[in-house]
Amino acid sequence: MVETILQHWIFTEFVLPFLLIFTIVFGILEKSKLFGESKQLHAIVAFVIGLIFVAAIEPKLVVENLILFLTVAIV
């Protein structure tokens, strides 16, 4: 069976969980204005939290399983 770029292990284990956490944290920071009006500061904080999240094993496994179910639910 042919493997696409979306099925590659790097994409499913690192890129998708990072993007999901980055987007959620950035959205929460933008809505709550916790650090003021600076979008750059919100992006940097969300980026760091996303990297920390991807480095942790257990939370990343939970999100990987959720991504599989969410993609099926969206389709």
N, C-alpha and C positions, 0 to 999 in steps of 0.2 A: 504494500500500500504506500502511496506517495504521501510524504509529510510536507505540509505547507509551513510557511513562516509562522502562522498563528498557532501551530501545533508543536513548534520547537520547544524544548525544555527550558531554554533561557527565557523565552517570551512568557511561557505560562508560569514559571516559578519565580521570576524576578520582575519583569516589566509590568505585567498586569497587576500584581499586588501593589507594586510601588505606585502606579498611576491611580489605582483606586484610593489608596490611603492619602496620597498627595492631594487629589481632588476633594476628598471629603474634608481633610484638615484645612485646606485653603478656603473652601466654601464656608466652613464654620468660623474661621478667623475673619473673613471678609464680612460676614453677617454680624458677628459680635463686636467687631472693631476693638478687639482686645489690645492690640498694639497701635491703635490710632488708625490713620487713613493710609498708611504706607503699604502699597501693594507689594513692593519689593521685599519688605520685611516679612510680610505674610508668606510670600513665596519661599523665602529662605527658610523660615521656620517649618513650613509644610514639607520642604525638600529634606531637611534634616530628620524630621519625624518619619518621613517615608523611608529614608535610608536605614534608620534604626529599626523600623518595623520589618523591612526586608531581611535584615541581618538576624533577627530573632527567628528561631525555628518553629516553635509551636503556633504562634499567631499567624505566621505565614501559611502553615498547613491548613489552618481553619479557613483562611481567606481563599486559598486555592480551591478547596472543596466548595465554598460558597460561589465562586466564579463559575464553576461548572454548572451548578444548579441555576444560577441567575441567567446564564446564556441560554439554557434550554427554556427557562420561563419567559424570557424576552421574545424568543422566536415563536 
